[in-house]
Amino acid sequence: MRDPWVGPETDPRRRLVELGPEEALRLLSGTPLGRIVFTRHALPAIRPVHHIVDGGDIVIRTHEDAALTTRAEEAGAHGVVVAYEADDIDLRTRLGWSVVVTGYCRLVTDPQAAARYKAVLHPWTDQHMEQVVRIRPDLITGIRLTRAD
């Protein structure tokens, strides 16, 4: 069976280039959408969310009954281990980038900080997103897919 995404403009030969943490965070801050990965009932759970990057941390909004909120509350000041992934890959050319951040996620409990984040992170669903969480990266990895020369 023929791959429907391969054609003259989508030659499958690509080169994978590792990104440094600074460039990976710069790319992450330039896109509003990503996926948070956490554990729910001992299994991985993945949710699409929008984010901002603030001082090297990834900040998202969630709602009170969300599994992530519950896990972060249970973990307290220590936080809960999560991964955060975002990418921008052109399906036609198969060029682009992908970034994965792994770190601890904690609730933002400072009312002023939470209000500031709520002012810039607007929910894109009809759920009331009253919680704000911050991911402090421990590991930042990324790749860029470029044409092979």
Secondary structure as UniProt FT lines:
FT   TURN            4..5
FT   HELIX           8..10
FT   STRAND          14..19
FT   HELIX           21..29
FT   STRAND          33..40
FT   TURN            41..42
FT   STRAND          43..50
FT   STRAND          52..54
FT   TURN            55..56
FT   STRAND          57..62
FT   TURN            64..65
FT   HELIX           67..75
FT   HELIX           76..78
FT   STRAND          80..89
FT   TURN            91..93
FT   STRAND          96..107
FT   HELIX           111..120
FT   STRAND          131..147
//
